[in-house]
Amino acid sequence: MHRTVKSFLRTLKFSVGCFRYYFNRNYDPVIALCSQIKVQEFQFTKCLGNSWNNTDSRGHTVPRRFFSCKDLLKSEQENWKVTSARYMDTAERIKKKLEVMYNKYTFGMSSPVIRFGDSVYFEENGCIFRSKASVDEGSVEMLLSTEDLGFHDAIIQRIRISPDQRYMATSIKSSNSEESSCIVTKLEKLPMVEYIIPNVFSFEWATNDVLFYTSQKNLVCHKVFLATFANRKHAEIVYTEQDPRFFVDIYCTKDRRFLTINSNSKTSSEVWLVDCNNPFNSPILVQQRTKGVIYHVEHRNDELYVLTTYGEPAEYKLMKTPVGSYGMENWQLVYTLQEKTKLIDLEMFRDHCVMFLKRYGHLYLNVISLVSHSVQSIKLPAWACAFESEPHPEYNASTCYFQLTSPVQPPKRFAYTLAENHLVEQEAPITINCHTVRLEAKSKDEILVPITVFYNTNSKELHRKPLLVHVYGAYGIDLNMSFKAENLMLIEDGWILAYCHVRGGGELGLSWHKDGCMHNKLKGLHDLKACIMLLHELGFSQPKYTALTGSSAGGVLTGALCNADPYLIRAIVLQAPFLDVLNTMLDTDLPLTIEEQEEWGNPLADEKYMECIKSYCPYHNIKPQAYPSVLITAYENDQRIPLIGLLRYVHKLRKAERDHARSMNKKGNLIPNIILNVQAGGSHCAPLWEDSLNEVTSHLAFLYKEFGLERE
């Protein structure tokens, strides 16, 4: 599962939603024998203290002595039991339909395959298998089973094979935690697990028996270790990051010439090279971190290829420099992305660089010849909204394989032949009664904001149809446009789906993110309001049939609109939402607050950020008024969005609604439902499949009930 630039870019925004606990930074590496490891369950203790505090203004803490966090949690759990019973019949009907669609469109998709030499590795049902690439299915051997190791309900995240295929390193994550364990398996006639390394984020083989890995604790990754597994088994630290704004991971160049130690903040980065021929030598710095300059390194024919934001315009560029002449003063321009273009992914091959791009909602392949520097640009089918390159493509491959998808189209495989410049559609998209429209809404400052809309081609009177609006708008991350089976059910039932690509996200490149972060956060809120108003003006539903959904940091804009313009929407569905920006950014004891300052600003050091955050923070701006109904799903073991913030948000929101109802003193007013569903276990927005199915079912049952819809 080759780590491409896409995951590199994700790492720069790794901490989505930033309410976190303080942790012990004095972490020491441990390589433990498999027989000595006991899988530890995450203990939910830090949130459930005896009391909780509310910071309503800078330096002013108001104790809430009449409720403990345990009391609030117990009260919400009891409330959910009563509330969910009202949705039970609707939920059962929805779940049956979803199971059929999941089985048809999701379970039919094959697992990613990793080709390594003459072998093929793949994962299925928590097991890793190997077969010969030239032999049929009959000669498959199982290399690892998570169940046999005692990792129940575990997720396999990454697989790395040593160059001689004697060892396999695999990361396994519990559904109750974001921290992974690295399982090192010796691939003999009878594969045997030799070591389990806890709390690992990324890892790569430098040689046949030398593994580099990074340790992660409480979402922070600052240390790199070297471990040997042949004659003298040991582990040692080779790099420590001192700046809390940075997150460290490891990458292996496609030609396996170097390992790169990548230390990234949200606005700058630094790369150190490890020579795979001499892995015990000290890492070599490529370019010292420079404010505003992000870069990532590949290698080919004694030259480094550098993907970077260095220079003008402030979008990504591909540059190169000879090995040994590392500083940016030696970087030579190869290719510059157009402005308003999003770089989604990049793959390096022996003589070509393939860029996966998005420009104004359309997807493109740009193929750069590394010999002639010529560029071929291929526009991909108009129905496609997202794509994924296949894992671990071979460096010498002549064909680039990838998948295209959309919210209503399952992934379909495509192949691009590099030498012939030919695109082949290997699977045709499914036929559905769905129309796609791309719109642009004019925001408060006249900037045009893209919207992607899906609706049933047979629908009449669209202004009477329910509308579900999706938004994110943070960290330069695109709104998720990948396939979800439940979207087909909604389209079938006449729903309109709208995806608002507001500023703060990355849909129109780096400048789109910059124009919606820090002191520009309110622009994302203005964008969202403009999008919803345009949809209504064009006849796509109306406020009483409109719902808004967001997850994680998408909760900021969703919650802010709920306070500022509640009349635009009837219901809100939130998954692990970040709703208390102000209190989070005031607490530097939280391990990632300093890192998050590059996204939200530092209210402790600059009064303008204090006032800016106050102006949109969802929790801070709750007031007595008519609110839409709200369903929030939270997770007990969520390290990013702890329960305490969501419990007090719901408590404050209900009080505001009660105060409003008393002040109006009118009969017949619609009383909104404010519901918090706390899932036992689970980590941030990553439940197991069965739990995910139940969540989606409860979300949709809530919306169907709110809109007075019944699914037969």
N, C-alpha and C positions, 0 to 999 in steps of 0.2 A: 504494500500500500504506500506507494511512493509519495513523499511529501512534496507537493508542488508549490508554486508561488501562491496559489489560492490559500493554502493553509498558512503560508508565511504571512499573507495579508491578514488572515483571521487572527493570527497570533498578536499582531499589533493592536487589535481591539479585543484581546482575549477576555478582559474582565467586563462583561456585559451585565449591567446592574451591579451596584457596588456597595451594598450594605453588608459589611463583613465583620468577622470577629478578630480580635487580636490573637496572635499566636506566638509560640516560642520559636524565635529565629535560630536558636542554637541546635541545628539539626545535623546529626552525624549519619554518614552512609552506613548501611547494613546490608551485607550480602548473606542471606540466611539459607541453610540447607532446607530443601523442600519439606523434609520430614519434620523439621522443627517449626514450621509455619502454622499458625492458627489464624484463620481469617477473622479479622476483627470487625464487628458491626459498629457503625458510626453511632455514638451515644448522643442522644438529643438532650443536652443538659444546659448549654450556655444560654439558650433563650429563656428557659423556664425558671427565671429567678423569682424572688419574693415580691418584687415590685418593678414598675417600669416608670421611666421619666419621659417627659415631653419638653423639648426645647422649642418654645414658641418664638423666641427672639434671641439675638446674639447674647450669650452669657447669662441667659435667664432660664433656669430649669425649674419646672413645676412638677412636684411629686404627685403621683396619683396613688394615694394610700388605700383607696377603697376597692381597688381591683388588683389582683396579682395576675401575672401572665398565665399561670396555670388555670386560674378561674376563667379568664377570658377564653382560653383554648377549649376548656371543657364546655363552656357555654356555647361556643361556635360549633363544636362537634354535635352537641345535642340539637342545636338549631338546624344543622344540616340533615340530621336523621328525619326530623319532622318535615322540613322543606322538600327534600328529595322524594319523599313519599308521594307528594302531590304530582310529581313528574313521572312517576313510575310507569304508568301505562304508555305514555308517549315515548318514554325512554326505551321501553322494551321493543316497540314497533321500529324505532329508529335503529336500534342495535341489530336487529335481525337483518334489516336492509343493508346496513354497513358491513356486516360480516360477509354477506354475499359479494358485495363490491370489493372488499379487501381480498377475499379469496380469488376473485376473478382478475384483479388488476395489480395487486401487490405481491401476493405469494407466488404469482407466476413469474416474477422477475428473478433472474438467476443471480447468484452471489458473484462478486467480483473475483476475477481469476488473476493470479500473479504468475507470470512465466519467468522462470529463472533457469538459464541454461537449457537442459533437456527435460526439465521438470516443470510441472504445473502445481501450484498451491492454491487451495481455496478453503473457505470457511462455510460451514453449514451446521445450524442447530447447536452452536456452542462448541463445535469440534473443528479442528484443522486437518485437512487431508492433503495427500500428495499423490500424484500419478505422473507417469511419463507422458510427455506431450504427444508422442507418436503412437500411444497404445490406447485401446478402447477403455470403457469404464470398468471393465472387469478387474483391472490391476490397480486398485486404489488402496492406499494404506492410511490409517489414521495416526496422526502424529501427536495430537493433544486433545484432551477433553476437559473442559472447564468443570463439569460435574464431578469427574473423577478426582480433581484437585480440591474439591470442596468449595469451589466458587459458584454458588448457586445464584441463578438469575444474573449471571455476569455477561458483559458485553466485550467481545474481542474488538479492539480498536486499531491495532497496528501489528504488522508482521514484518520482520526483517530476517533475511537469510544470510549467513556468512558466505564469503566469496567461494569457499570450497564446499558449501552445503553440508558442513559437519554440524553446525549449530543453527538453531532457530530462536530468535528472541520475539516474544509476543507480549503485548500489553493487554491486560484484562482489567476491566473496571466494574465494580459493583454498581447496581442500579441505585444504591443508597448513598453514593459518594462520587465526587468528581476526580478523586485520586486513584491512580492505577498502580497495579503491580506488574513488573516485567518478569515473565517466565522464560528462563533460558533452558532449552531442550537440546540434548545431544542426539543427533539424528543418526543413530547406528541401526543395525538390523532390528533391534527392539528399541524404539525411541524412548529416551529416559529424561525426565525433568531433573536437572542438576541443581538449579538455583532459582530462588524467587527473590527479586529485589523490590522492596516496597517503595511506594511514593515516587514513581517514575513518570515523567511526562513524555520525553522523547528519547530516542536511542538510535544508534547506527553502528554497524560493524566497520572498523577501520581496517582490520586484517581478518584472517581466518579465526582468530581466537581473542581479539582485542575489541571490546565493546565500549563505546562512549555513551553516557546517558546523563540526563538532567534529573535532579530531584525536585519534587513539587510538594509543598505543604501549604494547606489553606489557600490554594489558588495562586501562590507565589512560587516562582521558579528562578533561582538565582545561582545555583551551583551545578558545575559539570564535573563528572567523575569518569575515570578510566578504570575498566575492570578487565582482568585477564582470566582465561578459563582453561589453559593448557597445563603447563608444568607447574608454575608457581602462581597459585590463585591469590589475587589480591585486588584491592580497589584503592584508588587515590584521587584526591581533588586536583583538577587541572585548571579550573577557572572559577572565580567567585565574583559575582556582580554586586557592587556596593550601592548602586543607586536604586532606591525602591520604586522608581518610576518604570524600571526596565524589567522585561521578562525574557528568559533565556531558553533557547531550544537548539537542536542540532539537526544538521542536514548533510547528506552525502551527495556530492556532485554526480551527475548522471554517468560520467565516465569512471567514477570511483577513484579519481585522483586525489581529491581532498575531502575531508570533513570540514564543515563550517560551523563555528560556534556563533550563533546569531543572538545578539542582545538588542532587543527592540523596545522602545517606548512607543507612544502613539504618534510622536512627531519626529523621532530620529532613531537611528540604528547604528550598530557597530558589528563588524564581522571579523572573526579570527580564524585563520586557516590552520588545520592539522594535516600534515603530510601523511597520507595513508601508507607510504613506503617507510616512513620513520615516525610512527605514532607516538613514541616516547619523547620526541623533541618538543620543545616549548611551542605553543601556538604562535602564529605570526599575525600581527594586526594588518588588516587591509587598509582601512581608513578610519581615523579617529572620529568618534561621533561628533556630528555637527548639527546644531539646531536647525530643524526644518528639512534635513536631508535623510531620507530613508533609502537603504540599498540592500540588495540581495545578490549573491554571487553564484555563478556557474563557471565551469571550466571546459575548454576545448582547445586542443593543439597548442599547449603552452600559453594560452591566453585566457584571462578571466573575462567573462561576460557579466556585466554589472547591470542589473535592473535597478533604476534609481530615480529619485525625484530631483536630483541635482540639476541646477540650471533652469532657464526659462524655456517654455512655459512651465508652470508648476504641475505638470502631469508626468506620468512615468515615461522613461526613456530607456532604450537598450544601448549600453556603451561597452567598450572593451579596452583592455590594457594588457600588456605583456606580463607574464608571471615574473615577479621581482620588482616591477614598477607599479606599486600598488596605489599610491596616493591619487586623489581625485584630479590633481593637476595633470595626470597622465591619461585620464579617461578620454577615449575618442568616441564620438557619437556614431551610432549605427542606425538607430531609428527612434523617432519621437511620435508618441500617440497624439492624435488630434485632441483639441480641447473638447470638453464635455463627453469624453469617452471613458468608459469604465473598463479597466483591465481585470478580468475575472480569473484568468488562469494563464499559465505559460508552461510549455513543454519544450525541452531541449533535446534535439536529436543530433546525430553526428554532423550533418551538414545543413540542418534547418532549425529554425526557432519558430514554434507555432504559438501565436497569441490568440486567446479566446476573449473577444471584446463585446461590449454592449454599447450601443450609441442610439439614444433617443428611443429606447424600447426594442430595437432590432439587434439581433445577434450576428456577429461576423467572425470569420477566421482570417487572421492576417498571418501569412506564411513568409518568413524572411529567409532567404538563402544566405547562409553564413559564408558562402564562397564568393558569390557575386554581389551580395547585399541587395538584390532585387526583392520586391515585395509583391505577393499575390494576395488580393483581398477577395474573400468569398462571402457573399451575403447568404445567410442560412434561412430556412423556411420561415415564413411570416408567423406561423402558429407558435413557434418556439419562443419560450420566455426565459429558459435557464438551460445550462448544460454542465455536464461533468465529464472530465477526461477519465479514461479508464486507468486503474491503479498500476503503477510501476511499468510504464511502457519501456520497451527495450531501447537502449541508446542507438543501436545500429538498425532499428526497425525502419522499413520503407513506407509504412502506413501508420497514420495516426487515427486511433479509434476513440470515439466519444459518444455520449448520449445526449439527446435533446429531450426536453420535457416542458410542460406548462402546468398551471394549477389544475387543468382538466384533461391533460394528456399524459399517460404513463410514459416513462422513459423509452425512447426508441434509439436504436444503435445506428451510428453513421461511421463511415470510413473515408479518410482522405489520403489518397496516395501522393506522397511528397514529390516524387520525380515527375509523374504525369499530370500533377495539378488537377486531380479528378476527385469529385465528391460523390460518394455512393451511399444511397439510402438503403440500409440493410433490412429495416423494418418499417412498414407503413404506419402512420398514425391511425388510431381508432376513429371510427366515424361516429360523431355525436351531433345532436341538435343544439349546437352552441355557437354563438357569434362572438367574435372578439373585436372590441373597439378601443382605439388608443386616442385619448383626449389630452388637452392641456388646459389647466385652470390658471387664471391670472391671479397671482397672490397680491397681498397688500402693497408690495413695492414694485408691482408690474412684472415680476419674474414669472415665467410660464412653468408650471409644475405638471409633470407627466402623470396620467392616470391610465391604468389598464382595466378594461371592463369586460366581463363575460356575462352573457345572458342567453336564455333559451330562444332559439330562432322562432319557435311557435308561440311565444308569449305575446299576449295582447294586453293593451292598457298597462304599459310598464310603470306608470305612475302609481299603480295600485299594488305593485309587486314588492315583496320584502327585499331589502338591500343590506348586504353585509360588507362593511368597509374595513380593509386591512391597512395598518400603518405600523412603521417602526421608527425610522428617522434618527439613528444614532450610530456613532463609532465608524461611520463610513461603510457600514454593512448594508448590502442590498436587502430589500424586503424579500422574504422567502417566496419564490415563484415556482417551486417544485411541485410535483404532482401529489395530490391528496385525494384519496378515493371518495371522501365525504363531499368534496366539491361537485362530483358528478351527481350525487343524490340531490344536492341543493339545486343544481341547474335543472335537473329533472322535475323538481317540485316548483319551479318557476322563480327561484331566487335570482337576484342580480349580485354578482361578486365584483367588487371594485378594489383595486390595489393602488394606493396613493403613494407615489414615489417622492416624498417630501425631502426638503433639505435636511442635512444631518446624516442621511444615508449616503450610499455611494453610487447610486444609479447613473449619475452624470459625471463621474470622475472625482478626483481629489478635491477640486474646488467646490463641488456640491456638498461634500462633507464639511469643509472648512466654513462654508457659508451658513451652516446650521449647527455649529458647536460653540462652546464658550459663551461669549456675549451675544451670539447670534441665535441662541436657542429659540427665542420667540418666533423667528422666521419659520421654523418648522410648524409651530402652532398656527400661524397665519396661513401657511400652505395647506394644512389639513382642513381648516375652515373653508378656504376657497374651493378646495376639491369637492367637499360635500355639498356646498351651495351650488356649484356648477352642475353636479349630478342631478340635483333636484330641479334646477332650472331647465335642464334638457329632458326632463320627464322620466328620469331614472328614480322611481320611488318618491317618497316624501318623508318628512321627519317622523311621523308616527309609525312608519314601517322600516325605519333605518336603525341598524345596529352597528356598533364599532367594536373591533377586536384588536388586541395587541398583546404581546408577551415580553417579559423581561424589561429592557429599557424602552420598549414601545409603550409601556405603561405610562411613561412621563407625558407624552403628547396626548395619549388617550385620556388620562386623568386630568390634564390641563384643559382640554376641550370640554370635558364634563363640567368643570367649574366655570369656564368662561362663556360657553354657548350651549347649555344643556338642552335648549329647545330644538337643536338640530338633530337629536337622536332620541330613540325610545329605549334602547338597551345597550349595555356594554358587557363584553366578555373578556376577562383578563386572565392570563396564565403567568404565574410567578412574576407579577409586575413590580417594577421599581417606582415607588410612589412618594418616597420621602427624601428628595434630593438635598434639601437644606440641612437637615439634621445629620445626614451622612457626610456631607462635605465639610461640616463643622467639627467632625470627630476624627482627628488624625491618629488616634489609637487604633482605628480600624486599619488592617494591613494594606489595603489598596487605595485608601482615600487619596494619598499623595499621587499615585499613578493616575487616578481619575481626574485630577485637576486639569489635565490636558484636554479633557472632553467637556467638563462642566465649569471650569474656572475655580479659583481659590478664594472663597469668601472670607477667609481669615486674614488674607494679606491685602485684599483689594475690595474696597467698599462697593465698587461698581458691580462686581460679581455677586456680592451679597444681595444687592438690590435686584439684580437680574434674576437670580435663582428664586428670590422671594416672589417675583412677579409671575412665575409659572409653576412653581413646585405644587404638585397635586395635593399633598397633605396640608401644606401651609395655607392654601387658598380655599379650603372648604368653608362654605358659608351657608346660612339659612336660605334656601331657595328650593325650587322644584328640580329634582334630579331624575335622570333616567334610572331604570332598574340596573343593578350591577351584580354580576356573578364573578367572583375571584376564586381561582384555584391556586392553592399554595401547597408546599411540600415541607414536611417536618424536618428533613435533613438538608434543605437547601442552604448551601454555604454562601450564596450570593444575595439572596433575598430572604433573610431570616423572618420568622413568623411575627416577632414583636412589632415590626413596622406595619405589617398588614393588619394585625389585630387592632392596633390603635387607629389605623386609617378607617377601618370598617366602623369602629366604635364612634369616631368623630363624625363620619358621614351619616350614620343613623341619627345621631343627636341633632345634626344640622337639619335633616329632613323633618324630624319631630318638631323642632322649633319653628320651622317654616309652616308646617301644618297647623300648629297652634295659632300662629300669627294670622293666617288666612281665615281660619275658623269657618270654612265653607264645606258644605256637604257635597259629595259627588266627586271631589278631587281624587285623581288617581294617585294611590300611595305606592311608591316604587318598592320593589323587593331588593334589599341589600344583603347579598348572600356570600358567605365565605366557606369554601369547601377545602378543608385541610386534609391532604392525602398523607396517610401514614408512610414513612420512609420516603423514597424517591429523592432524586437530586434535581438540580435546576433544569426545568423544562425537558427532562429526559426520562420519562417513565417507561416501564416495560410495555411490550405491545399490548397485552391484555389490559393493563392499567390505562394506556393511551386510548384504547377503544372505549373504555368506560368513561374517560374524561370527555372525549369528543361527543359521546352519546349524551352526557349530562349537559354539555354546552348547548347542543342543538335542541335538546328537550326544553331547556330554559328559554331559548329564543322562540321556539314554536309556541310555547305557552304564552309568552309575553305578547306575541303578535296575534294570538287567537287562532293559530293554525293547528290543524289536526292532520297527522300523517296516517293514512289508511294502509 
